[in-house]
Amino acid sequence: MSYFDAVVVGAGPAGSAAALQMARNGLRVALFERGSYPGSKNMFGGVLYTESTAQIVPEFWNEAPLERIVTRDTLCFLDYDSAVDLGFTGLRFGKAPYNKITAMRPHFDRWLAKKAVEAGAVLQTDTLVRHLLYGKKTMGRGPVCGVILDDGSKVQADLVILAEGVSAFLTKEAGLVKPTPAKQLSLWVREVISLPKEKIEDRFHLENNEGAVLAMLGHPTTQAVGLSGIFTNRESISLLLGMPVDKICQNRLILPDLLTRLKEHPYVRRLISGGKSESYAAHLIPLGGKSAQPKFYADGLMVAGDAAVMISGRRGSDLAMLSGIAAADTAVHARAKQDYSANILKSYEKRLAGSFYMKNIQKATDTVSYYAEKSDADYLINTTVNDLAYEFFRAGMDTDEEKIAKMTGLVLNKQSHAKTLLDFYVGSLNWGVM
């Protein structure tokens, strides 16, 4: 039986960040990944937030495999034959330390895991952790003291950090969270479309290595609350679309069909015209905010990343890394005290509670309730915005007063002003940033 100070399950952003931080502090760390390499089974929207990611590796942009520096952010309301853009171009973001940078997870995850290995962690891929290993106790189950691999071999450790992703099988085995209902999961599909660098920069009004992010609301996801998005890479575009799993089932939707409809929209079609489809991927993402989060610790055990539902708006990967660092710092403290009990590891929860992202998660409107109660909000907001834009820009023969009266009527015929404003407000809390 092999022995380590700590075992980390999952070499995604949370797991690799935790392994890196612990190895830096002299702990003997094993990092287990069930994929053939870190990032092989992962998919995300495409941006890394530099301020938080730099907490793990300062000035990471000088060495990490990245795509484009984001200087343009746009929220686009799509109707079937129109689009209303709300955007911002911040050229200041094009200078270090930047703001957001697009990336490909298979490349970035391998790089981050390699940093952990360089610091001293032992990475083992193609390895499925089947069960947690428990110590003996006079009454009941003892503390976690390692893991059992798929081949039956046992790895002993003083402490285990679960960064296993949204499936969270081991977290559930430990009794820290209940089985996840469909309403607390969203399913996303992504297509990567290759385009020459010059075309990307011309179509998105970019220069050099600048990048753009478009978050799209409305067509073709108005029949169920959902989002789509475009992320520019060096020589490709990542096109995404997703929504809650229960809405997919209730509306009998097929996401690849919706993705095809999105690509056929005149607004999107012109951005991707001439591109070649390179790859497809799908991924589940947790929803639910604080109400869906597990207990974060137990004797000899902590949970980080997606398994801990570290999602705030559209931010996930950077929050996963920060939660991994918080778990690692707690592990270093426990090692110094030679006490891995829940009484010591509860300081992990305190570290999380003091973070900006946990405060955001706690204050945000409950996401699941939003999707359940506001299932028509996206449709009403989107069509209202586009109808208003058509009326505002139409060059007719009405007086200003008549035009204003028509625009007011467009809103009131759908719902009251107060309801529209409330939908925008609540929606903004749940859409988040891309």
TIKEMAR-584656 format. One record per residue (C-alpha): x, y, z; residue number from 1. Coordinates in pm, 1 decimal, always signed. Layout:
BEGIN
PT       xx       yy       zz   i
PT        X        Y        Z NUM
...
***
This chain:
BEGIN
PT       xx       yy       zz   i
PT     +0.0     +0.0     +0.0   1
PT   +146.5   +336.5   -108.1   2
PT   +131.3   +640.2   +120.7   3
PT   +101.1  +1014.6    +62.3   4
PT    +34.5  +1313.3   +282.8   5
PT   -258.4  +1402.3    +57.9   6
PT   -450.5  +1253.0   -233.6   7
PT   -633.5  +1475.3   -481.6   8
PT   -906.1  +1319.9   -696.8   9
PT   -940.0  +1498.7  -1030.4  10
PT   -678.4  +1694.9  -1226.0  11
PT   -905.8  +1974.5  -1338.4  12
PT   -845.7  +2335.9  -1229.3  13
PT   -946.1  +2275.7   -865.5  14
PT   -749.0  +1953.1   -824.3  15
PT   -431.7  +2070.1   -995.7  16
PT   -436.8  +2402.7   -808.1  17
PT   -473.9  +2215.6   -477.9  18
PT   -196.0  +1971.4   -566.8  19
PT    +32.7  +2255.1   -676.3  20
PT    -21.1  +2454.7   -357.2  21
PT    +32.9  +2154.3   -128.8  22
PT   +341.6  +2037.1   -317.0  23
PT   +487.4  +2387.6   -292.8  24
PT   +451.9  +2356.4    +82.8  25
PT   +636.2  +2027.3   +100.5  26
PT   +347.6  +1779.6   +118.4  27
PT   +375.8  +1449.3    -65.5  28
PT    +80.4  +1465.1   -301.9  29
PT    -80.0  +1213.7   -539.1  30
PT   -300.5  +1360.0   -813.4  31
PT   -533.8  +1105.3   -976.6  32
PT   -707.6  +1173.9  -1307.7  33
PT   -941.7   +926.7  -1476.4  34
PT   -891.5  +1079.9  -1820.1  35
PT   -600.4   +994.7  -2046.4  36
PT   -459.0  +1339.1  -1966.6  37
PT   -575.3  +1641.2  -1762.3  38
PT   -844.1  +1823.2  -1957.9  39
PT   -923.9  +1531.1  -2187.9  40
PT  -1287.3  +1516.2  -2071.7  41
PT  -1341.6  +1881.1  -1983.0  42
PT  -1515.8  +2164.3  -2164.0  43
PT  -1582.4  +2522.5  -2064.4  44
PT  -1694.0  +2849.8  -2211.1  45
PT  -1344.8  +2956.6  -2289.3  46
PT  -1220.1  +3236.2  -2060.1  47
PT   -978.9  +3252.5  -1769.8  48
PT  -1007.6  +3546.6  -1533.2  49
PT   -657.3  +3680.3  -1485.3  50
PT   -676.8  +3838.7  -1140.1  51
PT   -796.9  +3519.6   -973.1  52
PT   -588.5  +3281.1  -1185.0  53
PT   -275.8  +3483.4  -1103.7  54
PT   -333.3  +3392.5   -738.2  55
PT   -226.4  +3040.1   -833.9  56
PT    +52.7  +3120.4  -1082.3  57
PT   +158.6  +3487.8  -1088.4  58
PT   +185.0  +3627.5  -1443.2  59
PT    +67.6  +3292.9  -1579.7  60
PT     -4.6  +3461.7  -1914.3  61
PT   +369.1  +3463.9  -1987.0  62
PT   +388.3  +3083.0  -1998.5  63
PT    +42.4  +2922.1  -2007.3  64
PT   -105.2  +2802.5  -2339.9  65
PT   -365.9  +3071.5  -2401.3  66
PT   -567.4  +3200.0  -2697.5  67
PT   -674.6  +3567.5  -2705.0  68
PT   -679.2  +3864.7  -2467.5  69
PT  -1044.5  +3967.2  -2429.7  70
PT  -1103.2  +4337.0  -2498.3  71
PT  -1464.9  +4314.5  -2620.9  72
PT  -1762.1  +4186.6  -2420.2  73
PT  -2111.8  +4184.0  -2567.0  74
PT  -2453.5  +4071.7  -2446.1  75
PT  -2666.9  +4000.4  -2751.8  76
PT  -3045.3  +3961.0  -2752.7  77
PT  -3133.3  +3741.3  -3050.2  78
PT  -3476.3  +3719.1  -3213.4  79
PT  -3536.6  +3505.1  -3520.5  80
PT  -3443.2  +3783.9  -3764.7  81
PT  -3275.3  +4052.4  -3553.2  82
PT  -3019.9  +4115.6  -3280.9  83
PT  -2968.6  +4387.0  -3020.2  84
PT  -2613.4  +4421.5  -2887.8  85
PT  -2507.5  +4570.9  -2555.0  86
PT  -2131.0  +4579.2  -2568.1  87
PT  -1814.7  +4728.1  -2431.6  88
PT  -1467.7  +4754.1  -2582.5  89
PT  -1198.6  +4815.6  -2323.5  90
PT   -859.1  +4849.4  -2485.6  91
PT   -707.2  +4898.0  -2142.5  92
PT   -780.1  +4528.9  -2087.4  93
PT   -541.2  +4451.8  -2371.8  94
PT   -243.4  +4530.7  -2149.5  95
PT    -98.5  +4318.0  -1868.3  96
PT   -230.0  +4211.4  -1623.3  97
PT   -529.3  +4190.6  -1861.1  98
PT   -883.6  +4099.1  -1750.2  99
PT   -993.6  +3781.4  -1928.2 100
PT   -814.5  +3549.6  -2168.0 101
PT   -971.6  +3280.5  -2384.2 102
PT   -822.8  +2934.6  -2351.3 103
PT   -874.6  +2569.1  -2438.3 104
PT   -913.1  +2347.5  -2131.8 105
PT   -724.7  +2045.3  -2274.1 106
PT   -418.9  +2269.3  -2315.1 107
PT   -454.6  +2474.7  -1997.7 108
PT   -536.7  +2180.1  -1770.4 109
PT   -230.1  +1987.4  -1889.0 110
PT    -13.9  +2291.7  -1825.4 111
PT   -150.3  +2346.0  -1472.9 112
PT   -112.3  +1978.2  -1383.5 113
PT   +244.6  +1993.5  -1512.8 114
PT   +311.6  +2286.7  -1278.7 115
PT   +192.5  +2067.6   -990.7 116
PT   +423.3  +1786.6  -1102.4 117
PT   +717.0  +2027.3  -1128.4 118
PT   +646.3  +2130.1   -768.7 119
PT   +665.5  +1767.1   -658.7 120
PT   +316.5  +1617.3   -697.5 121
PT   +280.2  +1268.9   -849.1 122
PT    +30.1  +1266.8  -1137.6 123
PT   -134.4   +940.5  -1241.2 124
PT   -375.7   +947.3  -1537.9 125
PT   -612.4   +676.5  -1666.3 126
PT   -685.5   +612.6  -1298.8 127
PT  -1035.9   +583.9  -1159.3 128
PT  -1078.4   +629.4   -785.9 129
PT  -1358.4   +387.1   -704.9 130
PT  -1408.4   +437.2   -330.8 131
PT  -1282.1   +626.2    -29.8 132
PT  -1072.9   +437.4   +223.2 133
PT  -1185.2   +467.8   +584.7 134
PT   -999.5   +409.3   +907.4 135
PT  -1128.3   +201.7  +1193.2 136
PT  -1347.3   +339.2  +1466.8 137
PT  -1506.1   +186.0  +1772.1 138
PT  -1853.9   +285.5  +1657.9 139
PT  -1949.4   +354.2  +1295.1 140
PT  -1724.2   +460.4  +1009.5 141
PT  -1383.3   +607.3  +1081.8 142
PT  -1213.8   +905.7   +915.6 143
PT  -1115.0   +906.1   +549.1 144
PT   -758.4   +780.8   +526.1 145
PT   -705.3   +731.1   +153.0 146
PT   -869.2   +594.7   -161.3 147
PT   -933.6   +264.4   -335.5 148
PT   -854.0   +257.6   -707.8 149
PT  -1045.9    +76.7   -978.9 150
PT   -796.2   -212.3   -981.0 151
PT   -854.2   -265.6   -609.5 152
PT   -524.5   -118.8   -494.7 153
PT   -527.8   +111.8   -193.2 154
PT   -352.4   +443.9   -150.6 155
PT   -324.9   +568.4   +204.2 156
PT   -317.5   +937.9   +289.6 157
PT   -373.1  +1165.4   +585.9 158
PT   -624.0  +1359.0   +385.6 159
PT   -819.2  +1346.1    +56.8 160
PT   -937.3  +1641.8   -150.7 161
PT  -1224.4  +1563.6   -388.5 162
PT  -1212.8  +1773.9   -705.3 163
PT  -1403.7  +1513.6   -903.1 164
PT  -1634.0  +1744.3  -1095.9 165
PT  -2009.2  +1768.1  -1123.3 166
PT  -2072.4  +1392.2  -1092.8 167
PT  -1937.1  +1399.1   -734.3 168
PT  -1972.7  +1023.7   -684.4 169
PT  -1728.3  +1010.4   -395.9 170
PT  -1876.3  +1321.0   -236.3 171
PT  -2211.6  +1143.7   -237.7 172
PT  -2051.4   +823.1   -107.0 173
PT  -1915.2  +1023.0   +185.6 174
PT  -2266.6  +1145.1   +264.6 175
PT  -2176.8  +1511.6   +214.2 176
PT  -2443.4  +1572.7    -49.6 177
PT  -2767.3  +1415.7   -166.6 178
PT  -2817.6  +1278.3   -521.3 179
PT  -2832.7  +1565.8   -769.5 180
PT  -3175.9  +1629.4   -927.9 181
PT  -3198.7  +1729.4  -1294.7 182
PT  -3302.9  +2083.6  -1204.9 183
PT  -2962.7  +2137.9  -1041.8 184
PT  -2769.0  +2052.0  -1358.7 185
PT  -2727.6  +2229.2  -1689.8 186
PT  -2606.8  +2063.0  -2007.9 187
PT  -2383.3  +2250.3  -2251.2 188
PT  -2269.8  +2161.5  -2601.6 189
PT  -1977.0  +2322.3  -2780.3 190
PT  -1856.2  +2324.8  -3137.3 191
PT  -1511.8  +2453.3  -3228.0 192
PT  -1505.8  +2610.5  -3574.0 193
PT  -1171.3  +2691.6  -3734.0 194
PT  -1128.1  +3028.2  -3906.6 195
PT   -817.8  +3213.1  -4027.0 196
PT   -679.6  +3463.3  -3778.0 197
PT   -737.6  +3753.4  -4017.6 198
PT  -1107.1  +3671.2  -4063.9 199
PT  -1166.7  +3647.5  -3689.6 200
PT  -1005.4  +3985.0  -3630.3 201
PT  -1192.7  +4146.5  -3919.6 202
PT  -1536.4  +4011.9  -3824.2 203
PT  -1504.6  +4086.3  -3454.4 204
PT  -1324.1  +4420.5  -3498.2 205
PT  -1003.6  +4305.0  -3329.9 206
PT   -634.5  +4366.0  -3375.0 207
PT   -328.6  +4152.7  -3306.3 208
PT   -411.3  +3909.0  -3023.4 209
PT   -729.1  +4081.0  -2901.4 210
PT  -1033.8  +3864.8  -2835.1 211
PT  -1409.8  +3898.8  -2808.0 212
PT  -1680.3  +3724.5  -2607.6 213
PT  -2048.4  +3729.6  -2708.6 214
PT  -2310.3  +3607.5  -2462.4 215
PT  -2636.1  +3547.4  -2648.5 216
PT  -2984.3  +3537.5  -2500.3 217
PT  -3296.8  +3438.8  -2689.8 218
PT  -3317.8  +3253.6  -3021.5 219
PT  -3306.1  +2955.8  -3036.7 220
PT  -3334.7  +2891.9  -2660.3 221
PT  -3639.6  +3110.6  -2587.9 222
PT  -3864.5  +2805.1  -2552.3 223
PT  -3666.2  +2723.5  -2237.8 224
PT  -3437.7  +2937.4  -2024.7 225
PT  -3092.2  +2903.9  -2178.5 226
PT  -2785.5  +3083.4  -2305.0 227
PT  -2546.2  +3060.0  -2595.5 228
PT  -2211.0  +3221.0  -2657.2 229
PT  -1919.6  +3281.7  -2891.7 230
PT  -1557.6  +3290.2  -2779.0 231
PT  -1274.7  +3384.0  -3013.7 232
PT   -956.5  +3176.7  -3011.2 233
PT   -639.9  +3236.4  -3212.4 234
PT   -761.8  +3058.2  -3524.3 235
PT  -1100.5  +2922.7  -3422.2 236
PT  -1432.3  +3012.0  -3263.2 237
PT  -1592.7  +2825.5  -2976.2 238
PT  -1971.5  +2823.9  -3012.4 239
PT  -2167.3  +2711.6  -2703.5 240
PT  -2526.7  +2655.4  -2605.3 241
PT  -2678.6  +2524.0  -2283.3 242
PT  -2973.3  +2510.6  -2045.2 243
PT  -3101.2  +2322.7  -1738.0 244
PT  -3140.7  +1947.0  -1784.2 245
PT  -3498.3  +1943.0  -1654.5 246
PT  -3596.8  +2206.7  -1912.6 247
PT  -3442.1  +1996.0  -2187.8 248
PT  -3653.0  +1699.7  -2076.7 249
PT  -3975.3  +1896.1  -2021.4 250
PT  -3952.8  +2059.9  -2363.9 251
PT  -3814.3  +1749.5  -2537.8 252
PT  -3524.6  +1947.5  -2681.8 253
PT  -3220.0  +1821.5  -2870.2 254
PT  -2928.5  +2054.0  -2805.3 255
PT  -2732.9  +1970.5  -3124.5 256
PT  -3043.6  +2073.3  -3322.3 257
PT  -3059.9  +2402.2  -3132.3 258
PT  -2689.3  +2456.2  -3198.5 259
PT  -2753.9  +2406.2  -3571.1 260
PT  -3038.1  +2659.6  -3558.0 261
PT  -2807.4  +2903.5  -3381.1 262
PT  -2544.7  +2866.3  -3654.4 263
PT  -2812.6  +2932.2  -3917.5 264
PT  -2922.9  +3259.8  -3756.6 265
PT  -2824.1  +3545.9  -3993.0 266
PT  -2630.5  +3725.2  -3716.9 267
PT  -2426.3  +3418.2  -3619.7 268
PT  -2396.8  +3276.7  -3971.8 269
PT  -2205.8  +3584.9  -4087.8 270
PT  -1958.2  +3551.2  -3801.6 271
PT  -1874.7  +3185.5  -3870.4 272
PT  -1915.2  +3181.3  -4249.7 273
PT  -1642.7  +2980.8  -4422.5 274
PT  -1535.8  +2811.9  -4101.3 275
PT  -1466.2  +2440.3  -4071.7 276
PT  -1608.8  +2236.6  -3785.1 277
PT  -1321.7  +2086.1  -3586.6 278
PT  -1475.6  +1923.2  -3279.4 279
PT  -1783.8  +1877.0  -3063.5 280
PT  -1810.4  +1833.8  -2687.4 281
PT  -2074.6  +1825.7  -2415.7 282
PT  -2047.6  +1885.5  -2043.9 283
PT  -2268.5  +1905.2  -1734.7 284
PT  -2239.1  +2207.0  -1505.4 285
PT  -2390.3  +2230.6  -1154.8 286
PT  -2664.7  +2481.4  -1076.9 287
PT  -2842.0  +2578.8   -761.3 288
PT  -2607.7  +2809.8   -574.9 289
PT  -2571.2  +2774.8   -201.2 290
PT  -2873.9  +2544.3   -166.9 291
PT  -2705.4  +2284.5   -390.5 292
PT  -2362.6  +2294.0   -225.4 293
PT  -2245.7  +1994.7    -19.1 294
PT  -2092.7  +1997.6   +323.1 295
PT  -1737.0  +2096.7   +239.0 296
PT  -1544.9  +1879.2   +484.7 297
PT  -1542.5  +1568.8   +704.2 298
PT  -1274.4  +1383.0   +897.1 299
PT   -981.3  +1356.3   +654.5 300
PT  -1180.8  +1494.4   +360.4 301
PT  -1250.4  +1820.7   +173.2 302
PT  -1448.3  +1899.4   -144.4 303
PT  -1353.5  +2164.9   -403.4 304
PT  -1442.9  +2288.3   -751.4 305
PT  -1757.0  +2176.2   -936.4 306
PT  -1810.1  +1898.1   -681.7 307
PT  -1858.0  +2179.3   -428.8 308
PT  -2074.6  +2379.9   -676.1 309
PT  -1828.8  +2668.0   -692.5 310
PT  -2024.8  +2847.0   -963.2 311
PT  -2110.2  +3216.4   -963.9 312
PT  -2289.1  +3337.8  -1274.4 313
PT  -2076.4  +3221.8  -1568.1 314
PT  -1761.5  +3196.1  -1356.2 315
PT  -1646.7  +2849.7  -1263.2 316
PT  -1291.9  +2753.1  -1358.9 317
PT  -1121.9  +3034.3  -1169.0 318
PT  -1343.6  +2979.7   -865.6 319
PT  -1257.9  +2610.5   -879.6 320
PT   -888.4  +2697.1   -863.8 321
PT   -939.7  +2938.1   -576.3 322
PT  -1136.9  +2678.3   -381.5 323
PT   -856.0  +2429.1   -451.0 324
PT   -605.6  +2675.6   -305.3 325
PT   -826.4  +2726.2     +1.2 326
PT   -844.5  +2349.1    +52.6 327
PT   -466.9  +2318.8     +7.9 328
PT   -394.1  +2594.5   +259.7 329
PT   -622.3  +2417.0   +505.3 330
PT   -433.0  +2092.6   +441.0 331
PT    -99.3  +2261.8   +512.5 332
PT   -241.9  +2393.2   +840.5 333
PT   -370.8  +2046.6   +932.4 334
PT    -32.0  +1894.1   +849.9 335
PT   +145.9  +2141.3  +1078.6 336
PT    -95.5  +2053.2  +1357.3 337
PT    -93.5  +1680.7  +1269.7 338
PT   -469.2  +1683.9  +1302.8 339
PT   -691.6  +1601.0  +1005.2 340
PT  -1019.1  +1589.2  +1192.6 341
PT  -1331.5  +1774.3  +1084.4 342
PT  -1273.2  +2009.1  +1376.0 343
PT   -955.4  +2135.7  +1207.4 344
PT  -1075.3  +2106.7   +847.2 345
PT  -1379.0  +2323.6   +920.0 346
PT  -1140.7  +2618.4   +878.8 347
PT  -1170.5  +2541.1   +503.7 348
PT  -1534.3  +2646.2   +517.9 349
PT  -1431.5  +2964.1   +698.1 350
PT  -1179.1  +3040.4   +423.7 351
PT  -1451.5  +2991.0   +163.8 352
PT  -1700.7  +3203.7   +356.4 353
PT  -1461.1  +3497.6   +351.5 354
PT  -1408.2  +3481.0    -26.3 355
PT  -1574.3  +3714.4   -276.2 356
PT  -1723.9  +3427.1   -472.8 357
PT  -1895.2  +3262.1   -176.5 358
PT  -2040.3  +3598.7    -79.3 359
PT  -2171.0  +3633.8   -436.1 360
PT  -2312.3  +3280.9   -432.1 361
PT  -2488.1  +3343.3   -101.2 362
PT  -2637.4  +3676.6   -205.9 363
PT  -2746.7  +3573.3   -554.2 364
PT  -3104.4  +3478.8   -624.8 365
PT  -3148.9  +3103.5   -605.4 366
PT  -3073.5  +2986.6   -959.1 367
PT  -3302.0  +2684.8   -955.2 368
PT  -3595.5  +2897.8   -839.8 369
PT  -3523.2  +3145.7  -1118.0 370
PT  -3536.0  +2877.7  -1386.6 371
PT  -3852.8  +2727.9  -1235.4 372
PT  -4042.2  +3052.7  -1177.1 373
PT  -3911.8  +3266.5  -1465.1 374
PT  -3915.8  +3014.7  -1747.7 375
PT  -4083.3  +3270.5  -1976.9 376
PT  -3860.9  +3563.9  -1879.4 377
PT  -3597.8  +3510.6  -2149.6 378
PT  -3865.3  +3500.0  -2420.9 379
PT  -4043.6  +3810.3  -2293.3 380
PT  -3724.1  +4011.7  -2242.1 381
PT  -3572.5  +3911.7  -2573.3 382
PT  -3878.0  +3978.3  -2790.8 383
PT  -3951.7  +4304.1  -2609.2 384
PT  -3599.1  +4435.2  -2665.3 385
PT  -3600.9  +4344.8  -3035.1 386
PT  -3952.9  +4479.2  -3096.1 387
PT  -3855.5  +4806.6  -2926.8 388
PT  -3540.5  +4831.4  -3138.1 389
PT  -3737.5  +4778.9  -3461.1 390
PT  -3983.3  +5050.2  -3361.1 391
PT  -3712.5  +5291.7  -3242.2 392
PT  -3506.2  +5268.2  -3560.8 393
PT  -3800.9  +5253.4  -3802.9 394
PT  -3812.9  +5576.1  -4006.0 395
PT  -4188.7  +5624.6  -4032.6 396
PT  -4424.1  +5922.0  -4039.3 397
PT  -4519.3  +5931.7  -3671.9 398
PT  -4466.6  +6220.0  -3434.5 399
PT  -4224.9  +6167.5  -3147.3 400
PT  -4521.0  +6134.5  -2910.9 401
PT  -4684.1  +5871.4  -3132.7 402
PT  -4358.0  +5676.2  -3155.5 403
PT  -4316.7  +5678.1  -2776.7 404
PT  -4680.2  +5568.2  -2736.6 405
PT  -4623.4  +5276.9  -2975.6 406
PT  -4308.7  +5169.3  -2791.6 407
PT  -4488.3  +5190.5  -2457.6 408
PT  -4769.0  +4980.7  -2600.5 409
PT  -4523.1  +4714.7  -2716.6 410
PT  -4404.8  +4668.1  -2358.9 411
PT  -4745.6  +4682.6  -2194.2 412
PT  -4894.7  +4435.3  -2441.1 413
PT  -4643.6  +4176.3  -2319.1 414
PT  -4639.3  +4257.7  -1950.0 415
PT  -4621.1  +4551.8  -1711.2 416
PT  -4319.3  +4785.1  -1688.9 417
PT  -4258.7  +4666.9  -1333.8 418
PT  -4257.6  +4300.1  -1439.1 419
PT  -4015.8  +4371.2  -1726.3 420
PT  -3776.9  +4558.1  -1496.1 421
PT  -3798.3  +4276.7  -1240.5 422
PT  -3724.1  +4016.7  -1509.1 423
PT  -3418.2  +4213.9  -1621.7 424
PT  -3293.7  +4252.2  -1264.8 425
PT  -3343.4  +3890.9  -1160.9 426
PT  -3211.1  +3770.8  -1495.7 427
PT  -2891.1  +3972.0  -1462.6 428
PT  -2820.7  +3802.4  -1128.6 429
PT  -2850.9  +3460.5  -1287.3 430
PT  -2700.6  +3522.1  -1631.0 431
PT  -2375.3  +3637.0  -1476.1 432
PT  -2078.1  +3730.6  -1691.8 433
PT  -1926.6  +3524.8  -1970.1 434
***
